[in-house]
């Protein structure tokens, strides 16, 4: 399966990713499982960056991942619809860190946080520490969620956290993404780590208790 998804993610015509999603949906696979497949494919491409894959491949895989998310997003929303309608859990600023343009994982987390009642401010990709800080200060966010798929960019998370601590910016910091682990999150001083979207929502709720 991983070979098939990597092949689809690297297809410049964007046709194979559509076929991949449709085939999996028609076989009864739910949208979250397909997202897991895509995430594994993106991780494989990310791990091969600068050895087997280069900037062009990263760009193409990003386009195809977004295409897949456009197909799957309505199904993700359906599953979570109304889950958080009775309350507001808090406010989250979210973005993929500087140097990383992958956003499918971040967008899934944003969708699920919204469905659970969080107000989500999505800064997109390639976000620097100053932009994160400005957004947190302007919105009064409770949580800052940082995402990184590439191991070459995850180190920027540490820079963001150090910047916030040094400047006395009070906000809980949640990290995740294909390049991040629980041990790395502890190492850089994050308040919480989400290994996937479901756990990210659970950890976000726990941070506000």
N, C-alpha and C positions, 0 to 999 in steps of 0.2 A: 504493500500500500504506500509506503514512504516514497518508493521510486516513482509511483504514479503521480503523487501529489507534487513532488519536486519537478517532474516533467511538466505538469500543468502550470505550476507557478512560474516556470521559465519560458513559457510559450508567448512569443511576442504578438501573436494574433489575438490573444485573450479568449480564444474559442475553447481551448482544452479545459480551462477552469470552469467554464459554464457547464460543459459536458460532465466534468467530475462531480460538481455539485448536484446536477440533475440526476445522474446515475445513482449517487449515494442516497438522495432523497427518495427516489423511486424504489430503492431496495429496502426502505423503511428506516434508514439511519436518521436520527434526529439532528437538528441543526447544531447542537452543542458538540456532538461527536464529530461532525464534519469540521467544526472550528478547531477541535483538537488535532485532527489530521493536518489541517492547514498550518497550525502553530508548529507542529513537529517538522513540517516541510520547511517552513521559514527558519526554524532553528538550525536545521541541517545546512541550509544555504548560508546562514550567518556564521556557522562554525567553519565553513569552508572559505570564508571571505579572505581574499588576498592570496589564497593558495589555488583553489579551483574556481572560485567565483570572484567577480570584480564589480565595480560600481554599476556597470550596465545591467548585470544580472540582479543586483540588489534593487535597482529601480524597477525592472520588469516584474520581479516577484512582489514588490510593493503594489504595483498597479493591479496585478492579478488578485492579490489578497483583498484589495478594496472592492474589486469586482465581485468576488465571492461574498464579501460582507454585505454588499448591496442586495444580493440574492437571498441571503440568509437572515438579514436584519429583521424583516417582518415576522419571521418565525420566532426569533429570539424575543421580540417585543410581545408577541402573543402569549408566550409562556409566562412572562412576568407581569402581564397587564393587571393593574389594580392591586398589586401586592403591597404597595406602600401608600395607597390613597388616603388612609386614615390619619397619617401623621407625616411630619417632616423630620427625617432622621438627622439632618445636618447639611452642611455645605462643603462640597469637595471641589478643589481645583485639581485638574488632571492634565497630564501632558507627557509625551515621549521626549526624553532628554536630548540635549544638543548633540548633533552629529548622527542621530538616528531618525530615519524617516518612516519607519514601520509603525503602523497605527492600528492594525486589526485587533490586537489584544487589548489595547487601550480603549478602543471603541466598544468592544464587548463589555468591558468592565464599566464603562460609562453608561451603557444601556441598562445593565443590571442594577447599578446604583440608582439610576433614575426610577426604575421600576419598583425599587424598595423605598422610595420616598425621599431620597437625597436630592438636593439641588446641585447639579453638576455644571461646572464651568470648564469646558474642554479647550485647552490652549493649542491642541494639534500636535505637530511633531517638530523636532529640532528646536526645542525650547531651552533658552539659556536661563541662568539663575536669576538674572535681573527681572526677566519677564515673569518667572514664577513668583518672585517676591512682590512685584507690583500687583499681580492678580490677587495674591493672598491678602495684601493690605487693603486693596480697593474693595474686595468682596467680604472681608471678615471671615474667610473660610475656616472651618474647623479642622479640615484634613487636606494635606497636599499629597497627591498620588503621583508617583514617578514611575515611568515604564522605560525599559530598555530591552531590546531583542539581541543586540550585538555585544559581545564581550568587549569589543573595542570602545564602546560608548558607556558601558555601565559605570566606569570609574567616575564619570561626570556626576553620578548620583552623590558620591561622597563630597564632591565639590559643592553641590547644591546644599547638602545638609550642613556642611561646615560654614557656608555663607550665611545660612539662616541662623545658626547658633551664634555665630560671631556678631551678627547684627541684632540679636535679641528678638528675632521674629518668632512669636509663639504660635506654633501650629503643629499638629500631629503629622508625622510623615510616614506614609505607607508606600512600600516599593514592591515592584514585581516585574515580570517579563521573562522571556526565554533565557536571558543572560544572567539572571539573578537567582540566588539560592538563599535559604534561611541563614546559613552561616555568613554569607556575604552581607546580608541585611544587618546582622548583629555587628559585624566588623565595622561597618560605616556609620553605625549609630542610628539606624532607622527605628521608628517606634513599632512598626509591624511589617510583616511580609505576607503577600498573598501568592500562592503558587499557581492559582488560576482565578478566573472571575468569581466563581462561587465563594472561594475562600477569601478573596479580596473584599467582598461585600460583608462577609461574616466578621473579618478583622476590622473593617471600617465601623461597624456597629459597636464592636467591643471597645474601640478607641474612644467612643463618646459616652461610655458608661461612667 
